[in-house]
């Protein structure tokens, strides 16, 4: 069973991942960003309890939305839709 990343490494890794997602959403061809399992497990080991909830929490903290998650495959992030303006 792989050990969980140390807290300082975890924070640094989360900031790095958030920057990558943000860059992809700003300049990428699509309005979403796919993060594959090999990248996810650097921060959240596959067998980690409440893994999907922790990934969702990460997304919210950095202003993203977890649109899709499949254990062992990928997570798809996008930006929250802007609220519709009332006239």
Beta strands, then each sheet from edge to edge (+ up, - down):
strand 1: 33-36
strand 2: 64-70
strand 3: 74-79
sheet 1: 1+ 3- 2+
end
